[in-house]
Amino acid sequence: MLSKVHLPSSAAEAADLLRGGGWLVGGGTVVMPKVNTGAVPVDDLISLRHAGLGGIRIEQDTVRIGAATTLAEVGQHDGLGFLHPAIRSIASPPVRNLATVGGNLLVPQPHGDLAVALLALDARVDVVSADSTRTVSVCDPVHADEVITEVRFALPKGAWRYRKAMRRKHNSASIVTVAAVVGDEVRIALGGVAPRPIRAHAAERILETTPGAVTEAAEAAREGIEPVDDAYASAWYRTRVLPVHVRRALLGTD
């Protein structure tokens, strides 16, 4: 039963509190429904509201986003217009007003579409524990005693592509999500087809060797996927439609 809510003033303080147990909460869109329904036993919540982890900074071509920044703030930032379609594809406006960037990196697939976009951007994530700090890729797991503090990435050099297939326009999880940067270097990230967002390395290699081989690359995107059946789509269907959405994303067509 929930008995206490902590309001640490820094990520280091939050990480220290994690030693005693409890759950981190950012916007609360994932954790609070579980707490309110009793789906998980929680005595202590550790809120990041006052931990100083918000804000967006763009310095030259490097973007830094605090983990407690809301999705709505990203979706309204003039310097991040290329990410706005990805943000609009996530949940509904009331949810985006609360949900945070750090939280979106931790939700399981087929949710977490911003994580897919950030993986295509080769984003790095800073995390803090009570004993150390480290930097990991956006797709690497974060330990239970760590606090995500910041996400950083370079503005894309090349064409940016994003596409999400879902059952309805708002507040629906992904069937397949594709994010890509296509230029001198090709990076293609996929969501909805594995436990975590993954890079389509086989497809990337084909496009780097033969830039026009979009259809071949789209078929190769199936390599390494691990789709599952859920309420939104079957593993069979995800596997079947993945090349279609990869091809459309790469070509920038509907």
N, C-alpha and C positions, 0 to 999 in steps of 0.2 A: 504494500500500500504506500502511495506517495506521501512522504512526510516532510520533505524539505526541498527547497529550490535554492541553489547557490547562484550567485551573480559575480563571478570572478572578474577582475579588472584587466586581466591579460591572459594570453594563451598559456603562458608558463604557469600561472595560478590555476587555470582550468586543468592543465595536465597534472598538476600536483593533486588536485581534488580527485582526479580519476583513479589515483592509487587506492582511494577508499571505496571504489565502486561508484555506481551511478551511471546515468546516461547523459551524454551530451545532447543539447537541443539548440538548434539554430532558429529556423523559422517555425519549427514544430509541426510541419505538415505531414511528416512521416511518424515521428515519435509520439506525438500527443494522441492521435487516434488509438495507438496501441496501449498507451497508459490509461486513457479514458475507458476503454473497453475491457481492461484487465488482461489483455492478450500477453503482456509481459509483466513480470513482477519488478516493480521499480520503487525503491525507497527514496532515492535522491536524484534530482535533475540538476544538471550543470548547464546553465544558460550562458550562451556566448553573446548576449545582447550588449553587454557593457565591456566586452573584452578588447575593443579597439580593432576589430578585424574587418571593418567595412571599407568601402571606397574603391574607386577605379582611377588608376593613373596611367597615362600614356606618355612615355618619354622616348622621343624619336620614333623608332619602330617597335618598341617593346611595351607590351600591355601588362599591367599588374592589377589583379583583382583580388580584393580581400575575401576571405572565405565566407564572411557573414554578409557580404553584399547580396541583395535580393536579385532574383531573376528579372523582376520588373525594372530594377535600376540598370541592369545590363541592356535590357530591351529598349531603354529610353536614352541611352548614351549616344551622342552624336558621332563619336569616334569609332563606334562599334556597329555601324549600320549593317555590315555584312553578317553579323550574328543575329540580327533582329528576326529573320524568318525562323531560325532555330528556336529562339526564345518563344515566339508566338505559337510554335507547335507543341509547347509543353503545357499541359494542364489548362487551367482557365485563369483569367486575370486575377481573381481574388487569391488563388493559390500562388501565382507568381509574385504577388505583393508580399508574401510571407516566405516562400521557399528561397533558400540560399544557394549560392554557388557551391559551397563546400558540401552541403547536404545532397545536392544533385550528383556529386561525384560518388556518394556512398550508397545511393539507392540501387537495388538490384535491377538487372535487366528483366523485362523489356522497358523499364523506365530509365531515366538518366540520359536524356538526349543531348544535353549540353556537354556531358562527358564525352560523347561521340564526337561532337564538333571540336572539343578541346584536344582530343587525341589526334584528329587530323591536323591540328595546328601544332602538334608536337609539344604540347604544353608541359610545363614542369610544375610540381606541387611541393611547397614547403610544409613540413610537418614538425611538430614539437612534441616531445614527451617530457616527463619529469627529469630525465637524465641527459637528453641529447636533442639535437635537431638534425634533420636530414632532408634531402631533396630527392623526389622520386618522379617517375613518369606518371601522367594522369591515369594510366590504366593499371598501375601497380597497387597492390593492396595496402591499406593503411591499418596499422595495428590498433587494437582496442584501447590501448593506453595513450594514443597519439591524437593530437589536435591539428587539423589542417588550418594553416594560417593564411596562405596566399597561393594563387595560381598565376603563372606568368607565361607569356608566349610572345613570339614575334608576329607582327601583322603579316598576313599571307602575301607572298611574292608569287603571283600567278593567279589563275582563275579560281575563285572560291565557289564550291558547289555544296548544296545541302538539299536533302530530300527525305521526307518521312512518310511512310505508308501507315495509315491507321484507320480504325473503324469509323470514327467520326471526327469532326473538325476540331473539337476542343475536348480536353480532359480525357484523352484516351492514350493508352500505352502504345508502344511501337509494335508494328508487325515487322517492319524492316526500316532502319534508319541508315542513311548514307551521308557522310560528309567527306569532302575531298578538297585538296589543293593541287591544282594541275599547272605545272610550269616546268622550269628546269629540273626541279625535283617533284616527284609525284607522291602524295600521301593520301591514302583512302582508308577511312575508318568506318566500321560497321557496327550497328546496334541491333538488338532484337534477335541475334542469331548465335549468341554465346552467353555464358554466365557474366562476362564483362565485355565492354566494348573492345573490339579487336581491329588490328590493321590487316588489310587485304594485301599482303606482301606479294603474292603471286601476280595479282592484277597490277600492282605498282610496277613490278619488273617488266611486264609486257609493255606498258605504256611508256616507260622510260626508254625501252629499246625501239619500239615502234609506236610513236605517238598516235597514229590513226587507228590502231587496232582496238577500238572501243568494245566491239562485240566480243572479241576474244578475251579481253581483260574482264569484261563483265561475267563471262562464264567462269573464268579462273577465280573470281571472288568467292566461289563456293569452297575453295580449298581452306581447310582448317576451321570451318564453322561447326558449331555444336548447338543447333536449335533444339528447342523443347516444345512440347504441347502446353498450351495454357488457354485461358479464357478468350484470348484475342485471336489466336491462330494456331494451327498445328505445325509441328516441325516440318512435315512434308510440304505444307503450303509455303512456309518461309523459305525453304530450300528452292522450291519451284520458282517463286517470284523474285528472289534476290537478284539474279542477273538482269531482270527487266528494270528494276529500280536503280541498280548501279549504272546501267547504260543510260537511262534517262537523266540521272544526276550528272554524269560526265558530259553528256551532250547539252545539258541545260534546257531540257524539254519537258513538257508535261505528259 
